[in-house]
């Protein structure tokens, strides 16, 4: 493959890699992963370290030769994916058996389909789904149908393209059974995939709509926050608009979080180290709340808070707190 030959090992990419910045080891760098990918593709080797890569594509943006590093890593993952299906059994069972849960509320209002993908369902606790469900009910939706399935993005990220197509087809078949007035996705990354098929809203969309409806009830929350960017720019813009609506809340820093395609059962420890490294950069600052839109960031941040000194919140949890519909954001996010 020509891209392998194009690499001159200048090392510029390493400085942009979140993993290399944490561990400073050549094996755990874009050059290291590229070397492993070449061994896998050209020599049929099995190197499962290739699944460490976060697929953030920071290295590609930095590469002066525009080498498609992530695509080569994905091709290598595809070559060895059949050998490790057992590692992803939880995801396979989930994706190939999508489920529909109906929740009928009081009244004859609108009907909403709430899509809870792989990570909101398998990693983030059920509270986040309940927060969004509560917001939808306050926006006059009387029937909320929760779909638990996979849009296919996860399987694409681990090199299982056939399963990605199959899981998406199963999901769309299930969605066709419902005729909702609105579709809301809990995961911004899933929104990227599903927006080509449906008119779909993000959690940030409905949180902003909720806060505008109850703007007179918003209470001040004097706090300094760090916002973790997700892969969808429109969600990040809405998130900052939401934060600005809360009196006393100030964004001290915005950092790049992890998209859902970054995390897999073989690299959770690496993802933890990357986010811990980010937290260490502002742990001495007076930051009270970490806000995230990505389910992966929420899951990891709630499990790795340095000395439990931060509160971790989603946009929906924050909105319910400042409008008085949820007693205190800390009752869920702090022990």
Phi and psi in degrees as a GROMACS rama.xvg file:
@    title "Ramachandran Plot"
@    xaxis  label "Phi"
@    yaxis  label "Psi"
@TYPE xy
-62.0765  -31.3097  UNK-2
-64.9633  -32.8599  UNK-3
-61.6452  -45.1198  UNK-4
-69.2636  -25.535  UNK-5
-71.3281  -28.1009  UNK-6
-63.7608  128.009  UNK-7
-105.54  9.46429  UNK-8
55.945  40.7487  UNK-9
-70.9352  -26.0143  UNK-10
83.6131  3.2933  UNK-11
-58.5128  -39.213  UNK-12
-60.6615  -34.2403  UNK-13
-58.6777  -36.5194  UNK-14
-68.1319  -16.6001  UNK-15
-101.43  -5.82517  UNK-16
-82.7416  121.536  UNK-17
-60.1399  -33.7179  UNK-18
-72.0781  -46.2917  UNK-19
-62.4496  -35.8613  UNK-20
-63.6504  -24.1456  UNK-21
-85.1841  -43.7537  UNK-22
-107.132  -21.0195  UNK-23
52.7771  42.1118  UNK-24
-124.651  133.423  UNK-25
-57.4361  -37.3504  UNK-26
-60.3138  -32.3878  UNK-27
-103.051  58.4611  UNK-28
-147.147  165.85  UNK-29
-55.4599  -42.18  UNK-30
-63.5388  -39.5724  UNK-31
-65.8191  -44.7264  UNK-32
-66.7028  -34.3646  UNK-33
-65.997  -39.153  UNK-34
-64.9544  -41.9578  UNK-35
-63.8629  -41.6484  UNK-36
-60.7667  -39.8085  UNK-37
-64.4982  -42.3399  UNK-38
-62.1251  -40.2691  UNK-39
-67.8277  -46.0534  UNK-40
-75.0212  -41.8901  UNK-41
-91.9299  -23.3875  UNK-42
-124.67  7.90062  UNK-43
56.6913  34.6566  UNK-44
-81.0794  162.131  UNK-45
-116.931  103.054  UNK-46
-122.48  102.819  UNK-47
-77.6076  -7.83536  UNK-48
-60.6107  -19.943  UNK-49
-60.8056  -19.667  UNK-50
-83.0291  -2.66194  UNK-51
-70.2237  -34.5323  UNK-52
-52.5226  136.421  UNK-53
-84.39  -8.33376  UNK-54
56.2033  33.0037  UNK-55
-77.4755  -19.1034  UNK-56
66.7784  16.4505  UNK-57
-61.2672  -37.1764  UNK-58
-64.6345  -39.7303  UNK-59
-62.8549  -40.5992  UNK-60
-67.0583  -27.7181  UNK-61
-88.1301  -21.2177  UNK-62
-65.5753  121.508  UNK-63
-69.2222  -16.0383  UNK-64
-103.646  4.24933  UNK-65
55.1197  41.9777  UNK-66
-74.0455  135.434  UNK-67
-81.7674  72.7837  UNK-68
-62.3017  -47.3613  UNK-69
-63.0599  -38.5517  UNK-70
-65.7216  -36.8217  UNK-71
-67.9421  -37.5362  UNK-72
-66.2171  -41.0889  UNK-73
-63.7423  -38.4775  UNK-74
-64.8589  -39.4027  UNK-75
-65.1753  -41.5789  UNK-76
-61.5247  -39.0282  UNK-77
-60.6435  -39.2332  UNK-78
-64.8689  -31.883  UNK-79
-110.678  3.63788  UNK-80
-61.7745  -34.8881  UNK-81
-63.8984  -25.7254  UNK-82
-76.3794  -14.3885  UNK-83
-128.738  23.909  UNK-84
-57.2652  -31.5611  UNK-85
-62.4781  -27.9511  UNK-86
-68.2379  -21.8447  UNK-87
-112.936  23.2458  UNK-88
-57.4902  -40.9416  UNK-89
-59.1395  -41.6107  UNK-90
-71.1278  -39.374  UNK-91
-62.2505  -47.3896  UNK-92
-61.4717  -38.7982  UNK-93
-69.3134  -49.5091  UNK-94
-69.3286  -33.4719  UNK-95
-88.2114  0.25766  UNK-96
-136.324  65.4023  UNK-97
-62.2941  148.048  UNK-98
-127.185  151.216  UNK-99
-121.168  124.309  UNK-100
-116.135  126.991  UNK-101
-102.803  134.774  UNK-102
-127.076  106.185  UNK-103
-91.4495  124.014  UNK-104
-106.615  178.285  UNK-105
-69.7637  146.281  UNK-106
98.8091  176.919  UNK-107
-119.65  46.1005  UNK-108
-83.1502  -157.202  UNK-109
-77.0364  164.671  UNK-110
-112.81  131.829  UNK-111
-125.798  138.33  UNK-112
-100.756  119.902  UNK-113
-103.449  112.436  UNK-114
-90.3392  115.58  UNK-115
-108.115  102.951  UNK-116
-75.5174  -163.038  UNK-117
-55.221  -56.0283  UNK-118
-72.8528  -40.083  UNK-119
-60.6862  -32.6403  UNK-120
-85.1905  -38.8899  UNK-121
-96.1181  -23.9243  UNK-122
-114.202  -53.3387  UNK-123
-75.3908  137.795  UNK-124
-64.8742  163.262  UNK-125
-66.3209  -11.3877  UNK-126
-58.2685  -41.1386  UNK-127
-61.4744  -40.1677  UNK-128
-63.3652  -40.1519  UNK-129
-68.315  -34.681  UNK-130
-61.0936  -48.4082  UNK-131
-66.7805  -38.5358  UNK-132
-60.6639  -40.8515  UNK-133
-64.7421  -40.8603  UNK-134
-63.1912  -42.5039  UNK-135
-61.5701  -40.0297  UNK-136
-64.9209  -35.6845  UNK-137
-74.3477  -14.5879  UNK-138
-96.5576  18.6835  UNK-139
74.0799  25.0649  UNK-140
-87.8492  124.011  UNK-141
-101.186  -13.84  UNK-142
-131.606  117.345  UNK-143
-119.337  120.486  UNK-144
-110.317  117.25  UNK-145
-93.5845  121.507  UNK-146
-104.23  124.061  UNK-147
-109.955  113.549  UNK-148
-168.122  -169.468  UNK-149
-124.94  132.923  UNK-150
-79.2345  -11.5233  UNK-151
105.601  -16.7299  UNK-152
-59.0759  -41.5851  UNK-153
-61.1007  -46.0432  UNK-154
-67.8353  -32.4122  UNK-155
-62.5494  -38.6496  UNK-156
-70.2299  -21.4845  UNK-157
-105.153  9.08759  UNK-158
88.7536  13.6056  UNK-159
-108.119  73.7232  UNK-160
-67.8838  -36.3558  UNK-161
-63.6348  -42.0374  UNK-162
-68.0175  -31.953  UNK-163
-61.2644  -46.1119  UNK-164
-65.329  -40.8174  UNK-165
-65.3209  -44.3642  UNK-166
-65.4314  -37.8945  UNK-167
-66.1776  -41.3277  UNK-168
-63.7454  -41.2182  UNK-169
-63.3995  -39.1467  UNK-170
-66.3932  -47.3692  UNK-171
-65.6001  -33.8264  UNK-172
-61.1972  -40.3139  UNK-173
-69.6959  -40.6932  UNK-174
-64.3572  -32.86  UNK-175
-63.6952  -20.8044  UNK-176
-72.8761  -16.1059  UNK-177
-109.851  145.614  UNK-178
-120.353  73.672  UNK-179
-78.269  156.333  UNK-180
-76.8438  -28.414  UNK-181
-146.002  152.847  UNK-182
-122.523  129.392  UNK-183
-123.303  132.982  UNK-184
-106.38  131.902  UNK-185
-71.4629  -25.2189  UNK-186
-109.331  121.975  UNK-187
-58.9476  -36.9383  UNK-188
-64.5456  -40.0552  UNK-189
-62.7132  -32.8289  UNK-190
-59.9097  -37.8093  UNK-191
-58.0017  -45.1846  UNK-192
-71.3969  -44.3322  UNK-193
-83.2596  -18.0905  UNK-194
-66.2787  -20.3362  UNK-195
-76.6512  -14.7653  UNK-196
-108.457  -31.1062  UNK-197
-136.464  158.819  UNK-198
-83.2088  98.9132  UNK-199
-119.756  142.195  UNK-200
-104.988  155.518  UNK-201
-95.4046  167.665  UNK-202
-58.3529  -37.7024  UNK-203
-61.1971  -37.4649  UNK-204
-59.4409  -48.12  UNK-205
-77.3258  -27.538  UNK-206
-66.5078  -42.8786  UNK-207
-64.1396  -42.2725  UNK-208
-60.6679  -40.5031  UNK-209
-64.6459  -46.0409  UNK-210
-67.0329  -34.3044  UNK-211
-67.1319  -37.2179  UNK-212
-67.6106  -37.5635  UNK-213
-110.992  31.657  UNK-214
-57.4669  -34.833  UNK-215
-68.3215  -14.9874  UNK-216
-98.3484  -2.8055  UNK-217
-69.4412  125.885  UNK-218
-99.1102  148.969  UNK-219
-66.6217  146.92  UNK-220
-137.964  92.3259  UNK-221
-70.2151  104.972  UNK-222
-162.914  153.886  UNK-223
-103.273  130.285  UNK-224
-124.44  157.412  UNK-225
-116.736  127.876  UNK-226
-103.403  132.048  UNK-227
-96.9605  111.268  UNK-228
-61.0169  143.867  UNK-229
-105.853  176.779  UNK-230
-72.9391  -9.29788  UNK-231
-104.446  110.665  UNK-232
-59.2979  -38.6557  UNK-233
-63.088  -35.0543  UNK-234
-66.868  -41.4079  UNK-235
-63.7039  -40.3934  UNK-236
-63.3247  -42.9936  UNK-237
-64.7328  -38.8956  UNK-238
-60.3274  -44.3262  UNK-239
-66.8821  -35.1449  UNK-240
-64.6563  -40.3893  UNK-241
-62.6498  -46.1838  UNK-242
-62.6322  -38.5994  UNK-243
-66.8383  -20.7743  UNK-244
-76.0863  -11.8213  UNK-245
-99.4531  110.595  UNK-246
-57.8373  134.165  UNK-247
89.7764  -9.45285  UNK-248
-92.4307  129.066  UNK-249
-127.25  131.859  UNK-250
-86.0193  111.192  UNK-251
-81.5047  -29.2169  UNK-252
-159.621  145.214  UNK-253
-119.911  126.269  UNK-254
-122.715  159.887  UNK-255
-85.1948  116.732  UNK-256
-84.8968  -165.255  UNK-257
-107.324  130.448  UNK-258
-71.8649  161.697  UNK-259
-62.4434  -25.3834  UNK-260
-74.9054  -5.72267  UNK-261
-75.889  -39.1035  UNK-262
-88.8088  135.964  UNK-263
-148.488  166.366  UNK-264
-59.918  -14.038  UNK-265
-97.1467  -6.41523  UNK-266
-133.012  19.7487  UNK-267
-59.7394  -39.5132  UNK-268
-62.148  -38.3522  UNK-269
-65.3173  -44.1237  UNK-270
-60.9769  -39.9484  UNK-271
-60.4538  -44.0752  UNK-272
-64.9433  -37.5044  UNK-273
-64.468  -47.2067  UNK-274
-70.1055  -35.3807  UNK-275
-62.5225  -38.0141  UNK-276
-62.6036  -40.7891  UNK-277
-64.0479  -43.2746  UNK-278
-62.4863  -39.4047  UNK-279
-61.1557  -25.9124  UNK-280
-69.4025  -23.8146  UNK-281
-128.086  17.0765  UNK-282
-66.7753  -22.1056  UNK-283
-88.989  -6.71342  UNK-284
-85.4917  162.955  UNK-285
-84.1674  74.9783  UNK-286
-109.541  127.841  UNK-287
-101.538  -34.5291  UNK-288
-130.698  135.503  UNK-289
-105.248  122.903  UNK-290
-112.406  131.834  UNK-291
-136.274  147.362  UNK-292
-102.743  -24.7355  UNK-293
-82.4048  130.48  UNK-294
-57.6345  -33.5265  UNK-295
-65.6786  -45.3434  UNK-296
-61.1502  -43.1871  UNK-297
-59.3142  -47.1547  UNK-298
-61.4129  -49.6643  UNK-299
-69.4028  -43.2048  UNK-300
-63.7876  -37.1506  UNK-301
-71.49  -14.0154  UNK-302
-107.324  -9.26537  UNK-303
-127.428  14.6717  UNK-304
-51.8476  124.867  UNK-305
-64.4459  113.009  UNK-306
55.932  22.7436  UNK-307
56.0607  34.2017  UNK-308
-91.2871  -8.84354  UNK-309
-113.386  151.556  UNK-310
-93.375  136.558  UNK-311
-110.067  129.864  UNK-312
-139.719  145.862  UNK-313
-87.9767  169.216  UNK-314
-65.0783  -38.9794  UNK-315
-67.6811  -41.3473  UNK-316
-64.5772  -41.6948  UNK-317
-62.5119  -44.2882  UNK-318
-62.8324  -42.0532  UNK-319
-66.258  -34.7203  UNK-320
-66.2767  -49.8109  UNK-321
-75.4737  -12.5037  UNK-322
-101.526  2.0561  UNK-323
83.2381  7.94567  UNK-324
-89.977  -5.84714  UNK-325
-138.331  127.057  UNK-326
-56.7997  -47.5956  UNK-327
-162.275  129.585  UNK-328
-57.8998  -29.6453  UNK-329
-74.9683  -18.4338  UNK-330
-67.6447  -21.3062  UNK-331
-98.9262  -43.1326  UNK-332
-88.338  -11.5575  UNK-333
-120.142  143.721  UNK-334
